[in-house]
Amino acid sequence: MKNNKKSYHHGNLKAALIEEATRIVIEEGIDSVTVRAVSENVGVSRPALYRHFRGKNHLLCMVAEDGYKRLNEELARAMDREDADALSRFQGIAVAYVRFAVMNAPFYRLMFGKSVVTRHPTEELQDAARETFRVGFSVVEECSRKGLIEGDPHDLINVAWAMVHGLSVLMIDGQVDRGKGMHTLLGESGVGTSFDSEKIIEFAVNTMITGMKASGE
């Protein structure tokens, strides 16, 4: 049997437990995360884990929160383009969102799936999720204010989120198809070539934004 025990520096047990739970999510799946598995793999007792977390749900919420923070960092990088106008930044964060989801599928499934974290989220997890929405809404509201897109910003961000989330899930599950009876682009693993993935993402995002553009744009 493989020995997964980790070493950690004194005073950094909480981070080590989150890191191990994250590893299990990525390599084995959410259902494999248990208090026993995480604590034993790190080399501590279950009571030691409970000194930092209220239980499995709290631990998974911390992992999901980290996922949102990583996503928000990607969105911030996409927004931080001084030479880009509002519409280009809107396009940039939409592409970055789907790209993150596809490249970090286990995190994404935990962040948005029907696991315990969505039933009993911590306040910190909710704050991280709200920040993702805030970033998206801010650029959509700017586009609307400048007359670049038409419609109520609240309605438009919901449409945009539905599109990028739906595309993300389809791509993760390998359900995006070329049409004409050909096999899915992404294959059995849900991860295809970067060329195919980027081409699909950019086409979908451009189509969505074209539909939102104000008359005359």
CORZISUL-V350815 format. One line per field, one symbol per residue. ss: DSSP state (H for helix, E for strand, L for the rest). phi: phi as a letter, one per 40 degrees, with the letter a starting at -180 (. if undefined). burial: 1 if it has 24 or more other ideal C-beta (glycine too) atoms within 12 Angstrom, else 0. A space follows every 50 residues. Layout:
ss->???
phi->???
burial->???
This chain:
ss->LLLLLLLLLLLLHHHHHHHHHHHHHHHLLHHHLLHHHHHHHHLLLHHHHH LLLLLHHHHHHHHHHHHHHHHHHHHHHHHLLLLLLHHHHHHHHHHHHHHH HHHLHHHHHHHHLLLHHHHLLLHHHHHHHHHHHHHHHHHHHHHHHLLLEL LLHHHHHHHHHHHHHHHHHHHHLLLLELLLLLLELLLLLLLLLHHHHHHH HHHHHHHHHHHHELLLL
phi->.ccccbbacdgbcdccccccccdcdccbhdcccbccccccccgbccdccc cbbcidccccccccdcccccccccccccccbccccccccdccccccccdc dccbdcdccccbcccccccbccccccccccccccccccccccccccgcbb hcdccccccccccccccdcccccgbcbcgfgcccccgccgbbcccccccc dccccccccdccdcdgc
burial->00000100000011011111111111000100111011101101000010 01100111111111111111110111011000000110111111111111 11111111111110111000110010011001101110111111000110 00100110111011101111110001000000011100011100011001 10011001100110000
